């Protein structure tokens, strides 16, 4: 840790202002001790405190040395007391030497010195205590700042790890289903199997190339989602149709990579898989009241299903929204008149 006073201009200025204030206080103290002001009273206080301020600055280095390791309390106290005694003695001797050297002989400084000497020692001890307390304050603030920085880095690391874990949940399930379908298509329809392999490779290239959690544009996400839906359409044909209603000002909006994919996967899983009718997935996006709103809806078979979802997809999206936006973003899902709808609301301010 560098010198807390010398490395900061504002602290350095404040340091000298405090010493000027102390010099005024010391002058009043010496007036009380001597009984009257003499012409060198203020000069004596200013020179005295100027010397002590320099000693006070240098005290930082032994102070840091004494507090650098696991020093026992009694040893630390002994070192601080010895350092204080040496500093005060040095301060008194240098002050007297300078003042007696530069003052004219006709000024009887010795009587003034003798009257004020006990108060000099007392004020020296008091100021030394203030200096040590100030340095302890700086060390405590520095340690607190380092602790907060470490906690922030740890929180960021935990957040990044959780985000990567959540993203890792997205790909395997879909990939295994796609490979099984490709395996079946190689026998029944090799051309579709080839088409599916090409689209699957493009989809996975996008997913794997976004290793970090930097937001991407809605346009990039939609292009990748179309690949996903094209892959599913190879399997389901006319049973799956899609429609988009995206306002142009939404295309450049940034959102977490692969955020929407679990919602489309849910639409396919609980809509197309379980329905005997054609299923249409409709995507709408707009900016409204300071929020980016994207809605994904699909019709579904409302008859009781033997297979119930685990809710992992929605939980995944909800948690990622919390990690990215805190409580500013929200997600809402509804089932009404055979239509399942999921709406995301994300604040339009920058991440």
PyMOL commands that set and color helices and strands:
alter all, ss='L'
color gray80, all
select helices_A, chain A and resi 9-34+41-66+73-102+109-188+190-209+218-239+248-250+261-272+312-325
alter helices_A, ss='H'
color red, helices_A
select strands_A, chain A and resi 216-217+240-246+254-255+279-288+291-299+330-336+339-347
alter strands_A, ss='S'
color yellow, strands_A
deselect
rebuild
show_as cartoon
